[in-house]
């Protein structure tokens, strides 16, 4: 039997009594010289770090990724270089809009973030369980998230805020259709897919590059709640998805996902019928069939939630040689915002926390100092470049290949290659079953009925533009005049707003 550990303070000194405060006499008052009490209280006061602005509630697990198909002609990323190669990783699943104490079964997109600990540095794939998103310009993102949070006056969730923004943002219709289908309430984190949503760039040893989108397909099969089941689960077990993941791994039922990618050449992207960098659109599989890349398995639970899940930090700006960004405007905004919010939440040296640090390769650079520097801070080495004192050198082969950019610097309005209603209409007509469509309409009506009539009219007109039956059924569920909805659908967005405000 191992020797029992001695309780100490934060600096290793043994603690003689951890039950009784140092006082003047048996009744007190307490003495200021009780440094053990002060240390415990001061630390306790600071135990809560700022909650994530989005993706506040989540669950995580460790695992590995194994390459099952040769994709080296598309990318020189070392961790994808040969069949059979394994890379350790950490995954965090999350809800998006709710607070840390919200229910796992809320109708909400789910975050799907993967940190690969590669031999060339950490690579993060930061996606969702949906292949598209609500908006395509990062300038709208703070406003959109505000509408998913609480009303600043009442501190209550507000259907008017929620639907007012969406009804004035037609590009959101594709994601709204997915969100209010049963896919918006997955049964567990194990039973949902993950998507990069964004387009990324892969490039090979020759400097040739390709546009790529990721699809993590669950091997457990997709399973979802109906709206009624999801609402009931909120009271039965608000932590149902967190519990399911933890207990499945503890039982040895290791969840797995198959990674597929869609590949598009630069030439195909130039005149493709949809903008390949528009995150509100998908690439139809008939045009770009997915190809297998590998398999992700989660086989180890965290030992400490705070250290490994709460302090984990992912960024779409964490690339390795062979992978880079695309011109997607939303992605470009995220490249800045994710690192920035982590520095605010965890501190400038958050990359040194064990769950975030590079594990398969050393980290050498000239960044120094800052709060919570947990290593030797570069020791006596130089803190500038260039230098002649043996500091780390850049690696020219790691430079990303160049590509042409042109155009006037301006706040350009988005130019549609095709309208925003084609893909959600196809999703409703061609992909959903009769039961899927019924559940979708019921879910929308149940939420949208809490908004003002003028907002209901605007939003229902967008559903009608995607598909007349779709909009008509929502209108009927809300008690709106279908003929009026048809008229509004035929108007421009500006005229539609004027007509509903009259």
Secondary structure, 3 states (H helix, E strand, C coil): CCCCCCCECCCCCECCCCCCCCECCCCCCECCCCHHHHHHHHHHHCCCCCCCCCCCCEEEEEEEEEECCCCCCCCCCHHHCCCCCEEEEEEEEEECCCCCCCCCCCCCCEEEEEEEEECCEEEEEEEECCCCCCCCCHHHHHHHHHHHCECCCCCCECHHHHHHHHHCCHHHHHHHHHHCCHHHCECCCCCCCEECCCCEEEECCCCCEEEEEEEEEECCCCCECCHHHHHHHHHHCCCHHHHHHHHHHHCCCCCEEEEEEEEEEHHHHHCCCCCCCCCCCCCCCCCCCCEEEEEEEEEEECCCHHHHHHCCCCCCCCCCCCEECCCCHHHHHHHHHHHHHHHHHHCCCHHHCCCCCCCCCCCCCCCCCCCCCCCCCCCCCCCCCCCCCCCCCCCHHHCCCCCCCCCCCCCCCCCCCCCCCHHHHHHHHHHCCHHHHHHHHHHHHHHHCCCCHHHHHHHHHHHHHHCHHHHHHHHHHHCCCHHHHHHHHCCCHHHHHHHHHC
